[in-house]
Amino acid sequence: MRVMILAAGRGERMRPLTDATPKPLLVLAGKPLIVWHLERLAAAGLRDVVINHAWLGEQIEAQLGDGSRYGVRIRYSPEGAALESAGGIAHALPLLNGGTFLVVNGDIYTQIDFAALAARASGIGPGAALAHLVLVSNPEHHPTGDFALEGGRVCSDGPRRLTFSGIGLYAPQLFAGIQPGTRAQLAPLLRKAMAEGRVTGEHFTGCWVDVGTPERLAQLDAQLRAASERRDGEA
């Protein structure tokens, strides 16, 4: 299975940190945020990775190279001007090999089991679900959530509202109506598929952080460093 990491955003909420550095390269506990993803994907056996970029994208390519130092194989999908989530995915479809693929937002930190998630890919495709979303409990900065999860199906609304984690499995058919190179958001596509009963989901209760502001980055950095020091002390 191929994986796409979304890394094209400008990172407005992260300014001034992102004025000279693309958000995925901001350092978290000693390594760039996106490297945490690459290392976990490699450990899960998911080694073919596509990364889109726009703002300061040349820095991403220079830093990560072909991915071999992280145990993965990286191909890049440059956009010039960012195409939004769905537009970026549609633009990168030729690099994603035509089958179900995994997408991960580049501005989150998570300890999800990517291998277990990839095992759900058999339920995604023509005649089945078009997407499988990982949802998380609503963080303080997003108390109303995004979607509802009922009986393993994701709906636009309902009593059990959760937040979309930025992690999902997708069938390429979900993006069939988007012309490559055009801007398009993901939520309208998902809501249409939800109305057809073709979006499944799960509630992930493990470690997940939307690293969307300098304050959250600093807080998570301190937490990870403290956890590392505790482990070193116990060794």
N, C-alpha and C positions, 0 to 999 in steps of 0.2 A: 504494500500500500504506500502511496505517496502522500506527503504531508506538505501543506502550505502554511507558512507563517506570515501573517499580515503585518507588514512593517513600513507602510507607506505614509502613515499619518504625520502631520506637522507637529503634533504634541503641544498644542496651544496651552493646555492646562499645566504643562510642565515647564513653561517658560519661567525664568530665563535659561534654565538648564539646557533646553533644546534649541536655543538660538544658534549654537555652534556644534551641537552634537545630536544626531538622530536619536529619538527616544529609545529604540532597541539597544543602543550602545551605552546607555547610562549604566554606571557600575553599581551593582548590588552585591554587597558582601564579597568584594574582590574580583568579580567577573561581570562582563556585560549581561544585561537582563536577558537578551536573546540566547546567550550561551547556556543559561540554565535550561532552556527548552531543548537546545541541540543535544546537550549531554543526556537528558532524560529520554529523548527520542531514540538516540543511539543505544542506550541501555535497554530499551524496549524492542530493539530490532528494527526500528523504523528509520531507515538510513537515507532514503531518497527525499530530499527536502527542496521545496521551491520557496523562495523569499521574494516578495514584491517590495519595491521601494520607490520613493519619489523624493521627499525632502532629504537632502544630503545623502542620497543613496550611494554615491561613490565611496563614502566612508564605510558603509556597511560592507560593500564588496571588498574593499581594501583590508578591513579588519578580519572578515570571516574567510575570505578566499574561497577555495573549492570545498571547504568543510572537513577536509581529511584530518586536520588536527583534532577535531571533535568527534571523529568516527562516523561522519555522515558525508553524503555527496550533495552539494548545493548547486542548484541552478537558479538564476535570477530572472525576475520579470520586472524590468524597469518601466515606469509609467510616465515619467516627466511630471505632469500634474496628477495628483492623487485621484483615483477613480472611485473612491468609496469601497466598502467591503465587497459587495456583489460585483461591481464593475471590475475591481482588481482580480477577483476570482475568475470571472468570465474571461478576462484578458489573458490569464495564465493557464486556461484549460488545455491548450496544446502541450504544456509541460507536465500535465497531471495524468497522462497516460490513459484517459478514457474510462477508468473505473472509479469506484467509490474512493473518496479521499478524505483525509483528516485536515481540518483547518484549526489553527491556534492563533489567537490574537498575540501580537508581539509585546503588548504592554501589560501582561498579567504575569503573576508568579503562581505556580501551582505544583503540587506534589501528586497529581493524579496519576493513576496507573495507565499509561498510554497503551501498553500491550493489551490490557483487559478491554479498553475502549475499542481498540482496533478489531478485537474479536467480534464486535457487534456489526461489523461491516456487511456480513452476509444478509442482514435484514434491510439493507438499503439498495435501491435500484429500481429499474423499470418494473411496474406492476406491484411494487411494494412501497415502503416509505421513501421519501425523497431526502429526508434529513433525520438525523438523530442528534439532539442537543443535550449538552451537559448544563444543567441548571444548578445554582447554588442558593443558599439562604440569603435573604436580602441584607446587604451591608448597610451600615448606618447612613451612608451618603446616597443610598438608592432604596428607600424603605418600601416603595410601592411595587417593586419588581417589574418584570417584563411580560412574562407569560404564565399560564397556569399548567400544572401537571396533574393529570387525572388518569389513573389506570394505565400508566406508561405512555399515554398520548399527551402531546403538548397542544394547548389551545390558546387562542388569543386572550381569553379572559376566563375567570373562574375563581372559586374561593381559595384555592391553594396557589397563590401567586409567588413565583420565585424569580430570581435574576439570571439572565443568560450569562454564562461564564465567558463567552468568547471562544468556546471549544465545541466543535461539532463534526459529525460525519456527514458528507453530502454526496448525492448522486449528481453527475454532470448535467442531467436533464433538468435539474432545478434552475439552471442558468441559461437554458436554451434560447430564451427570448432576448438575451442581452447581446448587443453587437460588441465585439471586441473594441476596446478603446473608448467606450462610453461610460459615463458616470452612472452608478446605480447603487442604491442601498439594499441591504440584505433583508431588513425587517419586512417590507412589503411582499417579497417572494415567500418568506417563511409563513406569513399570515395567510397567503393564498393557499399554500400547501396544507396549512393547519385546517383551513375550512374544508378541505377535501379529505381530512383525516389521514394525512400522509407525513406527519412529523411525530416521531417518537422521542422519548427523552428519559433522563434519569436525574436524580437529585444527588449531587456529590456533596458530601459533608466534610471532606478532608480539607487540607490547606489550600486556600485560594485567595489571592489578593489582587484587586484592581490597582495596579501601581500607576495611578493617574495624576498624582500631584507630587510636588517635591516633598511635602510633609509625609505622605504615605511611603514614598521611597526611603526617606530617612528612618522612619519608624520600622519598616521591614528590614532595612539594613542592620539596625541595632539588634533586632530580634534574632536574625540569622547569625550574626557575629556572636551574640551571647550563647546561642545554642551550640555553635561550634566550639566555643571555649569550654562549655560544660562537657561536651563529648571528649575533648582533649584531656580534661581533668580526670575523667573516668577511665581513660585508656591506661 
